Every structure is written in structure tokens, then in C-alpha cells.
Amino acid sequence: MMKATSAAIEKCLTDAKREDHSPQFVRTMLDEIFENGYFVHSMEVHEIQNVDEWHPRIDWGIYGLDHGWDTLAKFDAAYARQIVDQRLGMAMECENQTICHIWLDDLVKS
């Protein structure tokens, strides 16, 4: 039987509709993501102040084409993991509920 994290990772590798994940769940997926040769290419974090108001938190997100993130993270698993973990920690400290959408890409071993 496939683990919940494995199924979620498979969906993050496709163009399927992004699933809503808590930052805590994304954090539980990180070991498996990196063990399978992937990294978080992009991550959107939304703060939910009430059911009808989702506010994107750009400061907690990771955007694959910004500031060379893709180039740096693709070759350095420790760096990629550190940044994702930091951003997830910030989202987890929020007093409101937060939801993450993630996209994965192949990690290049140097």
C-alpha cells in the first residue's frame, strides 16, 4: 500500500490540480521528496483568515524562477531543504490556518 506522502508526492509531479496541504504535512514529506531525488521547485503559501479570504503569503513562498532559486537548489539539496524548512516554519507559526501548494523538480546530483 502506498503511503499518503508517496501519493501526495506523485501528484506534485504532475500538472494535476494542486492539492491543499498543511505546512506540517509538507514538512513530513520532505525526507521522502529528497530521498527520491526531487526538491521543492515552487511553493505557494496561503494564509486563511476566514473561509472566504485566502491571502497569498509571498514572503513564505518559493518561486522557481526568482533570484536563481531553481539553479541553486537544483544542485544543492542541503540549501534547498534549509530554505523550504525555514519557510514552512514561518507558515506554521502563523496564528491563522495556512495552506501550501508545492511543485517538484528533479534534484541534480553533483
Salt bridges, closest charged atoms under 4 A:
GLU19 OE2 - LYS11 NZ 2.85
GLU19 OE1 - HIS21 NE2 3.96
ASP20 OD1 - HIS101 NE2 2.59
ASP31 OD1 - ARG81 NH1 2.78
GLU32 OE1 - LYS3 NZ 3.58
GLU44 OE1 - HIS46 NE2 3.47
GLU44 OE1 - HIS101 ND1 3.78
GLU47 OE1 - ARG57 NH1 2.94
GLU53 OE1 - HIS55 NE2 3.12
ASP59 OD2 - ARG57 NH2 2.81
ASP70 OD2 - HIS41 NE2 3.75
ASP85 OD1 - ARG27 NE 2.73
ASP105 OD2 - LYS74 NZ 3.29
